[in-house]
Amino acid sequence: MSRLRFPRVDDFGFDVEVCSRSVLPSWGATCWSRDMRIREIRSRGKPFRWFVESRNGPAWQVGAETGLLVFNYLGKRSERVYQNRQLPGRTHRAG
């Protein structure tokens, strides 16, 4: 199986990896633009749930969700958003 990896360009982005046995979701190049993001939910600073979201007009639509079964349920919650900026999004307008 061959893999092609595109590293994030800054701390706010995420790595994209394409495997020969897998098919890219319908998002295609969107994962390199501001039209897609990964929203990470944390408990006491440790990540436990992730959402892959794509822009649907002005709103964000969840395309996939995953998470840990065991995490600190009572811990203080926080959120971090990862978003690539290599390509302009469909909704991007110059100027």
C-alpha positions as CSV (number, residue, x, y, z in Angstrom):
1,M,0.0,0.0,0.0
2,S,1.4,3.4,-1.0
3,R,0.8,6.6,0.9
4,L,1.0,10.2,0.0
5,R,1.3,12.6,3.0
6,F,0.7,16.3,3.0
7,P,1.9,17.9,6.3
8,R,0.1,20.9,7.8
9,V,1.6,24.3,7.1
10,D,1.0,25.7,10.6
11,D,-0.2,24.7,14.1
12,F,-3.8,25.5,13.2
13,G,-3.9,23.0,10.3
14,F,-4.0,19.2,10.1
15,D,-2.1,16.6,8.1
16,V,-3.8,15.0,5.1
17,E,-2.8,11.4,4.1
18,V,-4.0,9.6,1.0
19,C,-3.6,5.8,0.8
20,S,-3.7,3.7,-2.4
21,R,-6.4,1.4,-0.9
22,S,-8.7,4.2,0.1
23,V,-10.9,6.6,-1.8
24,L,-10.9,10.3,-1.0
25,P,-14.3,11.3,0.3
26,S,-16.4,13.6,-1.8
27,W,-14.6,16.6,-0.1
28,G,-11.6,16.1,-2.5
29,A,-9.3,19.1,-2.4
30,T,-11.6,20.8,0.2
31,C,-9.4,19.3,3.0
32,W,-6.7,21.7,2.0
33,S,-9.0,24.8,2.1
34,R,-10.9,26.8,4.7
35,D,-14.1,24.9,3.7
36,M,-13.2,22.0,5.9
37,R,-12.1,21.7,9.5
38,I,-11.6,19.3,12.4
39,R,-13.2,20.3,15.6
40,E,-11.6,18.6,18.7
41,I,-13.3,18.5,22.1
42,R,-11.1,18.2,25.1
43,S,-11.6,17.3,28.8
44,R,-9.0,18.8,31.1
45,G,-6.8,19.6,28.1
46,K,-6.9,16.0,26.7
47,P,-8.7,15.4,23.4
48,F,-11.5,12.8,23.4
49,R,-13.9,13.6,20.5
50,W,-13.4,14.8,16.9
51,F,-15.7,16.1,14.3
52,V,-14.9,16.5,10.6
53,E,-17.0,19.5,9.4
54,S,-17.5,21.1,6.0
55,R,-18.8,24.5,5.2
56,N,-22.4,24.6,4.0
57,G,-23.0,28.2,3.2
58,P,-22.4,30.2,6.4
59,A,-22.9,27.1,8.6
60,W,-20.8,24.1,9.4
61,Q,-22.1,20.5,8.7
62,V,-20.7,17.5,10.5
63,G,-19.5,14.8,8.0
64,A,-17.9,12.4,10.4
65,E,-17.5,12.0,14.2
66,T,-15.3,9.8,16.3
67,G,-14.2,9.7,19.9
68,L,-12.8,7.8,22.9
69,L,-15.0,5.5,24.9
70,V,-13.2,6.3,28.1
71,F,-12.4,9.9,29.1
72,N,-12.6,12.3,32.0
73,Y,-16.4,12.9,31.9
74,L,-16.3,15.5,34.8
75,G,-13.3,17.5,33.5
76,K,-13.5,21.0,32.3
77,R,-14.3,21.1,28.5
78,S,-12.6,23.1,25.9
79,E,-12.5,23.0,22.1
80,R,-9.8,23.4,19.4
81,V,-10.4,23.9,15.7
82,Y,-7.9,22.8,13.0
83,Q,-8.2,24.2,9.5
84,N,-5.9,24.2,6.5
85,R,-5.2,27.2,4.4
86,Q,-3.3,25.9,1.4
87,L,-6.1,26.4,-1.1
88,P,-8.9,29.0,-1.2
89,G,-12.3,27.6,-0.4
90,R,-15.4,27.6,-2.6
91,T,-16.8,30.4,-0.6
92,H,-13.6,32.5,-0.7
93,R,-13.8,35.9,-2.3
94,A,-10.8,38.0,-3.1
95,G,-10.5,41.5,-1.6
